[in-house]
Amino acid sequence: MQEKVFLKVRNEVTVLPRILGVVARQGASMESLVVRLADNGHLLDIELYLSAPGGTGQLCKMLAKQVSVLLVEKSVPVAAAPMAV
């Protein structure tokens, strides 16, 4: 099942590759990635839509340990959108 994970991180050059590395090492499948500038460009809001074996609980804990990550929020599982006919 797809889950949404929201991150608030410092806007640093290496932050996105480090986050994506954690996601890859945990074996999660990324469906979507949305990145927005926040706080006059000093912070980034990142939304990840993921499918992970066993859920995203452990993944969120690993992401929270990253130095540049200020906030990690996990939402309820997102149901797949119905296909238009």
C-alpha positions, 0 to 999 in steps of 0.5 A, a space after each residue: 500500500 502506498 504511504 505519504 511521508 512529509 519531510 522538512 529539511 535544511 536546503 543543502 546540496 547533499 540532502 536530497 541524495 542522502 534522503 533518496 539513498 536511505 529510501 533505496 537502502 530500505 527497499 522502498 519503491 518511490 511512486 512520487 517525489 514533490 520538493 518545494 522551497 520554504 522559509 525564503 529558500 532556507 528549508 525544503 518541504 519534501 513529500 514522498 509517496 512510497 510503497 515499502 515492504 512492511 510499511 514505512 515506520 522503520 524508514 521514517 526512523 532512519 530519515 529522522 536520524 539524518 542531520 539536515 532533517 528537521 521533521 518527519 511526518 507519516 500519513 495514513 496509507 493512501 488508496 490508489 487512485 481509480 483509473 479513468 475509463 
